[in-house]
């Protein structure tokens, strides 16, 4: 028995695939901005009782620390936050900012943020998905932009 399959149409190299921009309402932007603020709050106070309100359980984190590529699953990162002296507990100056927000759809976005954690300034690329009505981080790539003292 011979089965026939229909091959997908290929575009000529000079043709562009039609792109449909996602329709993102003000409420989606506000909800994501609120979720980013929750992330900033968690990084400042290290209250991991709210960890699951910010990170999806299968989140993966990647970045260089002391010249080595690190890859952490959610539980490892939660443990790191549990052990970290929070910037709030030492009245450390709070500095956090949203540098970039890009929506792929109404359920996926990418953000770039900068924040200070005690003596370190990080630039994070955060992938967000809207799951069960909440924006959660599903992937985090971090970069240590500057370090004024010993690692935390």
Backbone as a ProteinNet text record, in pm:
[ID]
protein_1_A
[PRIMARY]
XXXXXXXXXXXXXXXXXXXXXXXXXXXXXXXXXXXXXXXXXXXXXXXXXXXXXXXXXXXXXXXXXXXXXXXXXXXXXXXXXXXXXXXXXXXXXXXXXXXXXXXXXXXXXXXXXXXXXXXXXXXXXXXXXXXXXXXXXXXXXXXXXXXXXXXX
[TERTIARY]
84.9	0	88.7	61.5	139.5	62.6	131.9	68.7	124.7	37.8	81.5	70	171.5	166.5	175.1	113.4	114.9	229.7	322.2	435.9	390.7	440	404.5	464.2	393.9	441.1	565.1	664.8	786.6	784.6	836.4	844.5	974.2	966.4	1085.7	1170.9	1302	1389.3	1361.6	1311.5	1284.6	1147.4	1063	929.7	934.9	854.2	842	710.8	717	594.5	511.2	380.8	297.7	301.8	320.4	326	202.1	146.2	31.4	77.8	74.8	116.4	13.5	60.4	-35.8	-110	-234.9	-314.8	-299.9	-226.1	-197.6	-268.9	-359.8	-435	-360.4	-407.4	-347.6	-350.6	-457.4	-466.8	-356.6	-321.4	-212.3	-80.2	-57.5	64.9	69.3	-41.6	-46.3	-27.1	-88.8	-73.3	72.3	138.1	278.1	366	338.6	415	399.7	280	258.6	338.6	343.8	420.4	569.7	618.3	759.1	787.4	693.6	711.1	718.4	638.8	645.9	784.1	838.9	974	1074.3	1066.7	1156.6	1142.2	1019.1	994.8	1058.4	1043.4	1101.9	1254.1	1313.8	1459.5	1507.5	1422.8	1460.5	1441.7	1329	1304.5	1332.9	1354.9	1387.8	1284.7	1159.4	1051.8	1001	1060.2	1028.1	890.5	815.7	676.8	597.7	651.1	586.7	656.2	750.3	828.5	737.8	638.4	549.4	453.8	447	366.5	446.3	576.6	664.5	723.6	764.6	831.9	745	743.2	676	761.7	700.9	776.9	889.6	880.7	985.4	1085.3	1085.8	1175.8	1321.1	1397.2	1541.3	1611.8	1722.7	1800.2	1941.7	1993.6	2126.9	2202	2330.9	2415.6	2553.9	2646.5	2783.9	2801.2	2862.1	2903.6	3048.1	3133.5	3275.9	3336	3296.4	3351.3	3296.8	3203.3	3146.3	2998.3	2958	2816.3	2741.2	2634.9	2551.3	2416.1	2358	2223.7	2152.3	2045.6	1974.4	1827.4	1773.3	1628.5	1562.5	1432.5	1356.5	1396	1402.1	1428.9	1566.6	1665.2	1800.3	1799.1	1729.9	1725.3	1648.1	1542.1	1465.7	1555.2	1636.1	1729.1	1832.3	1879.5	1974.3	1909.9	1786.7	1717.2	1692.8	1660.1	1639	1764.1	1881	2007.4	2066.4	2019.4	2074	2029.1	2120.4	2080.5	2008	1883	1803.5	1851.1	1845.1	1878.2	1789.8	1664.4	1573.2	1622.6	1675.1	1716.5	1834.7	1910	2024.7	2002.1	1876.7	1839.8	1923.2	1952.9	2029	1944.7	2011.2	1940.8	1873.7	1750.4	1675.6	1687.7	1726.4	1735	1688.5	1578	1529.6	1459.6	1473.9	1412.2	1379.9	1273.4	1234.2	1300.9	1379.2	1450	1377.1	1296.8	1241.1	1127.9	1020.8	909.8	873	862.1	824	723.4	606.4	502.9	511.2	523.4	513.2	366.5	287.6	144.6	79.9	-46.9	-115.5	-78.6	-1.2	37.6	189.1	267.9	413.2	476.1	575.8	647.7	792.1	875.1	1016	1041.5	1112.3	1147.6	1296.6	1350	1488.2	1480.6	1540.5	1535.3	1675.7	1693.6	1818.2	1780.5	1854.8	1826.6	1952.4	1951.1	2061.3	2020.7	2111.9	2094.6	2218.7	2202.4	2313.6	2426.2	2539.6	2654.4	2661.3	2564.2	2569.6	2455.4	2485.8	2383.2	2370	2247.9	2217.8	2137.3	2158.8	2069.7	2011.9	1879.4	1810	1721.6	1725.5	1628.3	1530.3	1405.1	1302.9	1199.8	1176.5	1069.9	949	836.8	712.4	607.8	526.1	407.8	287.8	175.6	51.9	-16	-9.9	-57.6	-168.4	-283.8	-398.3	-425.5	-411.1	-443.5	-335.2	-214.4	-105.5	20.3	90.4	220.6	325.2	397	501	628.5	742.1	870.7	896.1	923.3	952.4	1099.7	1172.3	1315.2	1380	1498.7	1572.4	1717.4	1764.3	1905.6	1958.6	2061.7	2111.4	2256	2290.1	2425.4	2463.2	2580.8	2630.2	2694.8	2626.5	2675.5	2788.2	2773	2878.6	2870.8	2982.9	2992.4	3082.8	3023.9	3099.4	3168.8	3139.5	3195.3	3198.7	3208.2	3215.2	3078.8	3080.9	2955.1	2863.1	2735.4	2634.4	2605.5
-117.3	0	122.5	213.9	336.1	449.8	522.9	639.7	764.2	855.8	981.8	1088.8	1170.4	1282.9	1411.1	1508.9	1638.8	1720.2	1762.8	1842	1986.1	2048.8	2188.7	2276	2380.2	2474.3	2545	2557.1	2626	2766.5	2860.6	2997.9	3017.6	3094.5	3136.3	3218.1	3211.6	3283.5	3432.7	3488.7	3632.7	3668	3567.3	3592.2	3594.4	3674.9	3680.8	3614.6	3536.9	3477.1	3588.7	3586.1	3690	3678.2	3790	3791.7	3858.2	3796.5	3856	3901	4029.1	4081.9	4043.7	4001.3	3966.7	4091.1	4073.2	4183.3	4181	4276.3	4283	4404.5	4379.2	4488.5	4548.3	4662.4	4731.1	4643.1	4564.7	4479.1	4373	4317.2	4218.7	4282.7	4403.6	4474.5	4504.6	4546.9	4577.7	4451.2	4340.9	4214.3	4167.2	4179.4	4138.7	4232.9	4362	4458.1	4428.4	4392.6	4353.5	4227.6	4132	4009.2	4040.4	4132	4172.4	4237.3	4317.5	4379.9	4274.8	4168.8	4058.5	3992.3	3980.3	3925.9	4016.7	4147.4	4242.1	4232.3	4224.3	4213.5	4086.5	3974.6	3848.3	3857.2	3920.2	3933	4025	4119.2	4213	4154.7	4085.1	4035.3	3885.5	3813.8	3669.9	3588.2	3631.6	3559.1	3449.1	3331.8	3223.5	3161.2	3209.9	3163.9	3211.4	3309.5	3360.5	3312.4	3221.5	3173.7	3121.7	3041.1	2981.1	3081.2	3200.9	3306.5	3380.5	3348.1	3414.1	3316.4	3199.6	3101.1	2978	2929	2804.1	2688.7	2579.3	2471	2411.2	2420.9	2362.7	2467.5	2586.2	2692.4	2644.8	2694.8	2669.9	2804.8	2814.1	2937.1	2908.6	2999	2983	3114.7	3105.8	3223.8	3189.5	3281.8	3262.2	3318.5	3240.7	3284.5	3241.8	3335.2	3307.6	3236.1	3278	3222.6	3088.2	3033.8	2902.5	2915.2	2843.4	2841	2761.2	2822.6	2757.8	2725.8	2615.9	2578.3	2522.9	2592	2554.4	2527	2418.5	2398.6	2482.9	2485.9	2569.8	2546.3	2421.2	2393.9	2442.7	2428.5	2476.9	2628.3	2697	2843	2887.8	2816.5	2848.1	2833.7	2727.9	2707.5	2820.8	2866.5	2979	3102.6	3130.7	3247.6	3231.8	3109.9	3085.3	3115.6	3087.7	3105.3	3245.3	3319.4	3451.7	3552.1	3637.2	3748.2	3847.9	3871.1	3956.4	4100.9	4169.5	4311.9	4390.6	4348.5	4416.9	4408.6	4292.7	4272.3	4360	4409.8	4496.6	4639.3	4670	4802.7	4845.5	4749.8	4777.5	4864.8	4953	5038.3	4950.5	4983.1	4906.6	4974.9	4895.2	4947.1	4836.8	4859.4	4764.4	4841.3	4791.7	4859.5	4761.3	4790.7	4714.2	4781.3	4704.2	4758.6	4730.3	4622.8	4576.6	4478.7	4490.8	4394.3	4363	4234.2	4192.4	4078	4098.6	3994.6	3915.1	3783.4	3695.7	3666.1	3664.2	3636.2	3682.5	3653.2	3689.4	3596	3489.8	3394.3	3376.4	3452.6	3441.7	3578.7	3606.2	3733.2	3713	3807	3809.9	3947.9	3951.2	4079.3	4081.4	4202.1	4225.9	4324	4287.5	4372.2	4387	4493.1	4514.7	4533.1	4467.7	4484.9	4466.1	4532.5	4523.3	4425.6	4331.5	4239.2	4254.9	4328.3	4361.5	4426.6	4359.3	4421.5	4393.1	4319.8	4279.5	4341.8	4374.5	4420.6	4314.7	4267.3	4164.3	4222	4167.8	4188.2	4050.9	4041.8	3914.6	3919.1	3812.9	3790.1	3687	3724.3	3639.4	3601.7	3473.4	3425.3	3398.9	3456.8	3446.8	3373.6	3294.5	3234.1	3263.1	3289.6	3312.5	3176.8	3125.1	2990.9	3002.2	2947.5	2953.5	3096.7	3191.1	3330.4	3409.7	3348.4	3419.2	3416.7	3528.7	3534	3473.9	3370.5	3303.7	3292.6	3301.2	3287.6	3139.3	3105.4	2967.6	2947.6	3059.4	3051.6	3183.4	3173.1	3293.3	3278.7	3375.4	3385.5	3507.9	3490.2	3602.7	3635.2	3761.2	3810.3	3902.5	3881.4	3970.6	4088.8	4202.6	4322.5	4389.9	4395.5	4452.1	4392.4	4403	4345.7	4437	4494.9	4588.1	4519.7	4396.1	4326.4	4176.8	4101.1	3955.9	3899.9	3787.5	3728.4	3693.3	3692.6	3663.1	3514
0	0	0	-87.3	-98.7	-34.6	49.8	113	48.1	22.3	-35.4	71.8	79.5	172.3	93.1	143.1	77.8	137.5	54.4	99.1	123.5	229.7	253	143.7	111.3	11	63.5	-21.4	16.8	-40.8	33.5	-14.6	-90.1	-197.3	-266.9	-170.3	-180	-86.8	-80.4	-183.4	-185.8	-130.6	-110.2	-56.3	96.1	152.8	298.6	338.3	444.8	497.6	558.3	536.6	597.3	749.2	814.3	960	1015	1114.3	1181.8	1319.4	1341.7	1470.9	1576.6	1693.2	1797.7	1844.1	1874.1	1926.3	2078.2	2128.3	2270.5	2326.9	2416.4	2477.5	2594.7	2636.7	2751.4	2876.3	2892.2	3010.9	3011.7	2895	2888.9	2928.8	2880.6	2916.1	3065.8	3121.2	3264.3	3348.8	3306.9	3380.4	3378	3262.4	3253.7	3336.1	3331	3410.9	3559.8	3602.8	3742.8	3777.7	3685.7	3709.2	3719.4	3636.4	3643.2	3778.5	3828	3958.9	4068.9	4057.3	4154.6	4150.2	4030.1	4015.9	4087.3	4062.2	4130	4281.9	4330	4474.7	4530.9	4459.8	4504.9	4509.6	4410.8	4409.9	4522.2	4564.7	4669.9	4809.9	4831.2	4967.7	4985.3	4875.9	4878.7	4956.4	4955.6	5023.4	4930.8	4943.7	4850.7	4871.7	4969.6	4980.5	4858.2	4786.1	4665.1	4536.9	4549.6	4435.7	4323.5	4360.5	4260.1	4196.5	4248	4186.4	4079.4	4070.3	3974	3873.5	3920.4	3835.7	3814.3	3691	3659.3	3714.3	3759.4	3823.7	3738.9	3606.3	3521.2	3471.7	3532.7	3488.8	3489.8	3394.1	3386.7	3386.1	3458.3	3467	3417.4	3335.5	3279.1	3286	3314	3312.1	3363.3	3345.4	3391	3531	3617.7	3751.7	3768.5	3803.4	3821.6	3700.9	3580.9	3457.7	3416.8	3492.3	3461.7	3425.7	3322	3285.2	3390.4	3442.7	3542.6	3478.8	3519	3475.3	3598.1	3635	3756.5	3727.5	3781.7	3778.3	3887.9	3889.4	3982.9	4128.5	4173.6	4314.8	4357.1	4271.1	4302.4	4319	4227.9	4237.3	4361.3	4391.9	4513.7	4637.7	4641.3	4752.3	4760.1	4645.1	4641.4	4702.9	4664.1	4719.5	4869.7	4913.3	5056.6	5138.1	5082.2	5153.8	5138	5039.1	5010.6	5116	5157.7	5244.8	5156	5186.2	5098.3	5103.6	4990.9	4990.6	5088	5102.3	5193.7	5338	5377.5	5516.8	5557.4	5460.7	5491	5439.8	5409.6	5358.7	5238.4	5152.6	5031.7	4937.6	4869	4773.3	4668.3	4639.6	4540.7	4406	4307.8	4171.8	4078.6	4012.6	3913.7	3803.6	3682	3568.4	3457.2	3387.8	3269.9	3150.4	3076.2	2960.5	2829.9	2829.2	2702.1	2730	2655.9	2659.8	2516.2	2484.7	2350	2362.3	2306	2306.4	2176.8	2188.2	2073.1	2044.3	2151.2	2139.6	2269.5	2284.3	2408.5	2523.5	2492.8	2597.5	2610.7	2534.6	2545	2527.6	2613.4	2604.6	2648.3	2607.4	2647.1	2706.4	2819.8	2879.5	2908.9	2910.8	2951.4	3067.1	3179.2	3298	3356.7	3431.9	3506.2	3651.4	3741.4	3883.2	3965.5	4078.2	4173.6	4283.9	4314	4425.3	4511.8	4620.6	4709.7	4630.4	4611.9	4546	4396.5	4344.6	4204.5	4124.5	3998.7	3906.5	3797.8	3779.7	3680.7	3565.7	3448.1	3334.4	3305.3	3313.1	3294.5	3171.5	3094.1	2987.7	3041.9	3049.3	3108.6	3002	2985.8	2898.4	2986.3	2947.8	3023.6	2940.8	3008.8	2946.3	3036.8	2973.6	3048.1	3065.5	3187.9	3218.3	3321.8	3289.6	3380.1	3427.4	3334.8	3364	3434.5	3455.8	3524.2	3439.2	3434.9	3369	3462.6	3412.8	3491.3	3408	3475.1	3407.7	3382.3	3255.7	3219.1	3184.2	3166.6	3137.5	3178.3	3236.3	3277.3	3234.7	3157.2	3124.1	3196.3	3279.2	3356.8	3320.5	3339.1	3314	3429	3488.1	3592.3	3521.1	3527.8	3458.2	3535.6	3668.6	3750.7	3889.9	3958.4	4092.4	4176.2	4279.6	4363.8	4480.1	4505.2	4621	4595.9	4701.4	4686.5	4644.5	4571.6	4525	4641	4611	4711.4	4708.1
[MASK]
++++++++++++++++++++++++++++++++++++++++++++++++++++++++++++++++++++++++++++++++++++++++++++++++++++++++++++++++++++++++++++++++++++++++++++++++++++++++

